[in-house]
């Protein structure tokens, strides 16, 4: 019985994710699936539309067997560190046979070639990107142009779309960590990852689904989140939103004058940009729009805001990347998930945290990472009248059989 991992966000779980689970089950009908899922904040630099325990519940009810949290320190970073953090957890579990992720086409050979080229020319790639950006091009355009320059040929048109960028980082992480695992690629179906509008398709982007939920257009998205009803969605009247944090951001910048320089994602000049725009903007969306440029894309600005508010500094990132994973936090499981946990206990020395009192590590790094999750949950819920704090939350357990 194969154990297959997915690095995910499920923000929210939708028909595209269900399609991936279906394709895995077609290949390995008896497989066990573990999802390493972002917590309350996601890689786009936003609060997740539903909290991590609710998203874990929906995933367990729809084909995933075990949900392990991708720590906030990774979920709020660039694609490179997001992917590497998830792969380090897979390495530490030491019982994963395959990883599955979405790509634009199922030709892995091309992606492996590009990944190896980028790894072999890491310094040169970085230098080329910086040089190209001085001509006024965006980071994405410079990344593509620099990679093509190093390859010496032009890859297919879809090579540098969102799914493939993340797929490249997964492959690079597999190579860097020398992981002996197989890959189950699943070709992306339907609209583009960044598409903001619902299209008349079976598979729509998570972006368009979130946009319609937040706008109150509940009935329009029910076909794409089939496990939910309009009655259930109507219960979520106080969904977390970046706007919840604007006054806190103003307070940190203008009153506390909180230092920017050691925060993950900081680049010289970003503090001056934020100070200038915080004085102009009436709300956080206006602040973000004022801050966006070819150099600073929306996702990067949003990630930096949350790293800043959570005081995630570069040293913590570097130390976490350089040190082995020592614990995992379980958010949900079924009976197959219990079997995976048994495998992890037998194949690793990981501290498995199913209840918060299970956390046994006292070294400074892991204590900081563990405490960060409590802070992140409090920030996530800062505008809610009633909520359960991190240390009181309980994992979701689905009993499939006795």
N, C-alpha and C positions, 0 to 999 in steps of 0.2 A: 504494500500500500504506500504510494508515493506521498510525500509531504511537499506542498507547493506554497510558495510565498508570493504575496502581492504587496508592493509598497503603495499606499493609497491615501486618499483624503475623504472620499465618500461625502462630498460637500455639495449636494446630498448624493446618496446612492441613487443611481438612475438606470435606465434601460441599457445604456452602454456598459455599465459595470456588470449588470446581470448577464449581458451577452458574453463578457469575458469569463465569468464564472461558468456559464454554459459550455463555452469552448474548452475550458479546462476539464470539465466533467466528461465531455465527449472523448477527449484524449485519454484521460485516466478516470474511469467511472467510480473507482473506489478510493480516490485520492482524498487527502485531508488538506484543507486550505487555511493558511494563517495569513491574516492581513496585518501589516505594520502600518498603522493609521495615525495621521496627524491628530494632535489633541485639539484644544479649543481655538487655536490659531493656525492658519494654513499658509501655504507657500506664496500665495498671491499677496500676503500682507494684510489679511482680513480676519475678523472673527468668523469662525465656522457658523453656518446658518443654523445648525442645531448643535447642542453641546456634545462632547465626545462620548459620553455614556449613552445618550440617545442614538447617536450615529452607530455606535457599537451594537446596540440592540437591533436596529434595523438590518445591519449587515449579518448578524448571527441568524436572524429570522429569514434571511434570503440567500443562504448558501455558504457563508463563511463559517468556519468552525472555531477559530480562535482570533481574537483581536488583541494585539499588543500595541501600546502607544509608541509612536515615533515622538521622541522627546521634543518639547518646544524649541530647544536650542537648535535642532535641525530643521524643524518644520517652518521656521521663519528665516531660512537662509536661501542663498542662490540654489539653482538646480544642482550644481556640483556638490555642495554640502548636504542638501536635502537627500540626494541619491546615496551619497557616501555614508551618511548616518544610518539610513535604512539598511544598506548592505553590511555595515559593521554589526548590526543586530543579527542579521542572517548568519554572518560568520560566527558570532558568539553562540548562537543557538546550536550550531554544529549538527543539525539533523535535517536540513533542507535539501531536497533533491532537485527542485526546479524553482526558478523565479519566472513569473509571467508579467509582462507589461505591454502596453499598447504601442504600436508603431504605425507609420503611414503606409508602409508596404512590408511584406513578409520576407524581404531579402536581407537577412542579417549579415551576409558577407560584406556588403557595402558599408554598413554601419561599423562592423569590426575594423575594416580598413581605415575608416575615418578616425575611429577611436584610438587606434594604435598610432596613427600619424600625429594626432593631437598630443598623446602621451609622450611620444618620442621627441616632440618639439614644444614642450610646455612653455619654456622661457621665450622662445622665438614667437610662438603664437601670441603670448601676452604682449610682447613688444609691438608686433604687427598690428594688433587690435588698437593699441594706444596711438600708433602712428596714423592709422586710417581715420580714427575718431578726430584727430586734429584737423582733418579736412572738412569736418562738419557732419560726418555720417553718424548715424545712431550706433549704439553698441551692437545691436542685432545685425545690422548691415556690415559693420566692421568685422564681427565674428565670422560671418559667412564668407566675406571677401578674403580674410586672412587664412581661413581653413582651405579655401579653394587654391590660394596661392601656394600653400604648403603641399597640397595634394598634387598639384600640377595638372589637374583636369577638373571639369565642371560636373558635379554629381547631378542626379535627377532633381527635378523641380521641387519635389516634396521632401527632400532630405533635411531641410532646415526648418520644417514646421514644428510646432510645440511638442508634439508627442515624440518626435525623433530627437529633439534636443535633449529631452529627459532620458530617452532610451540610450543615447550616446553616453550620458553620465552613468547610467546603470552598468553599461558594458565596460567603461573605463574603471569603475569601482571593482567589478569582477576581476579585471586584469590586475589592478593595483593590489588587491587583497589575495590574489591567486586562489580564488574560490573554485572548487570543483563542483559546480552545479550546472544543470542544463537550463535552457531558456525556452519558454513557451511564448512566442510572440503572438499577439492578437491584433489584427489590423483594425485601425480606428474605423468606426461606422458613423455615417451621418455627418452632421455639421462640424465645422472647425471648432477647436477647443475654445477659442476666444469669441466665437459668434455670440452676439448679445441678443439676437432676436430668435424667437421660436420659429422654426421652419416646419413645413408640413412633412415631417419625416418621422420614422420610428425612433431614431436616435437624435436627440438634441443635446447641445452643450450644457454642462453644469452652469456655465455663466448665464445662459438665457433662462434656465430654470430658476436659479437664485433670483435673478432680476424680477421675474414675474411673481415669485413668492413674496419678495419684499415689497412689491407694488400692490399686493393684495389680489392679483389675478390668479386665484387659486385653481379655478376650474380649468384653466388653460394648460396646466402642467400635470394633471392627474394621470394622463396616459404615459408619462415619462417617469413617474415615481409610483408605480402600480401598487405598492404595498401600503400607500397612504390614501386616506379618504379626505374629502373636503372638510368633514367634521373634525378630523384629527388636526389638520393643518390650521383650522380656525382657532385652535387652542393656543397657538403660538403668536400671541398678540404683542409680545415684547421681545422680538428677536434681537440678538446682539448686533450692533452696527458700529462701524468706525466712528460715526458721529458721537457715540457715547463718550468718546475719549478726548474730544476737542478741548474742553475746558481744562482737563488735566494736562494736555499737551501745552496749552498756553501757560499754565501755572509753572510747569517744569522749565519752560524756555524763559519766560519773562520774570518770574518771581524767584524761583530757585536758582535760575541761571545754571542749570545742570549741564555738566561738561559733555561735549559731543565726542571728543577726540578718541576715546577708547571704546566707543560703541561699535559693535559689529556692523560693517557696511559703511562706516564713515569714510569720507573722502574730503580732502581739504576744500573748503569753500561751502560745504553743505550747511555748516552752522550759520554762516552769514545769510545763505539763501533762506533757511528756515526762519531766522529772526526777522528778515525783511518781510516775508510773506505772512507770518503770524500776526503782524501789525495791520495787514490789509484785509485778510480773509474773514468773512462772516461765519463760515462753517468749515468743517474739515474737507468737504468735497471741493470747495473753492480754494482752500489752502493747497490741496493736492494738485489741482489744475494749474495753479500759479507756479508750482514747483517742478512740474513735468517739463522736460526738454529732451533733445536728442541724447544727451548724456545721462539724464535721469528719467527712466521710464516709470510708469505708474506703479508697477509692482515693486520696484526697487524703493521708491519713495515710501510706499505703504509699509514695506518690511522694515525700513529704517525707523519709522515712527514707532512701531511696536517693539523693536529691539531697544529703542531709546527709553520708552516707557517702562519696559521690563528690566532695564539696566543689564542687557546681555552684552558683555564686553568681549573684545577680541581674544583676550587671554583665555577666557572660559571656552570659547570656540576652539582655539588651538589646542588647549589641553585635552578637551574632549575628543578631538579628532586623533590626537596622538596616543591616547590611552585606550586600552581595550574596554569594551562594554562589560560592566560588572553586574548590572541588574536590568530587569525588564518589568514593566508595569502592565498587568493584564486588565483589559477593560470589559471583556465579554467572552463567553465560550459556550459550547454545547458539549455533548459527550465525546464526540471526536476530538474536540478541543482539549478535553482532559487527557486524551491519549497523547496529543502533541506535547502537552506540558510534562507528561511522564517521560517522553522521549528526551525533552530538553534537560530534565533533571538527570537522566542517565548519561547524556552526551556532553554536558557542560558543567561549569561551576557557577553558573549564573544565580544571583539572588532573585528568585521569582516572587514578585509582589502581587498578590491577589487581594490582600487587605493591607492597609497602610502600615499596620504594626509588623508586617512581614519584612519591612525594610531593615536590613541588618548592617549596612555599610556605614562606617564612621569616618572614612577618609574625606578630606575637604572637598575634592572635586565632585564626588558622587552625592555628598550631602547637599552641595550647592545645586546640582542638577535636580535632585529630588525636591528641594525647597522651591525651585523655580516654578514647578508645576502648581504649587499652592498659590504662588503670586499670580501666575497666568490665569488660573481659574477665578481668582478674585477680580482681576482686571476684566476678564470676559464678562463677568456678572455685575460690574460696578453700577450699572443703571437699573438693575432689577431689584424690586422691593423684597422678594423672597427668593432665596436660592440655597442650595446645599454646598457647603464649602468642600474643597478638594478632599480633605482628610475624612470627611463623613460620607463621601460618595461610595457606593457599592457597585462592584462589577455585575454585569448582566449574565445570568446563567439560564440557559434553555435546556431543560431535561427532555431529550428526544425519546428516551426509553428508560425503563427501570432496570 
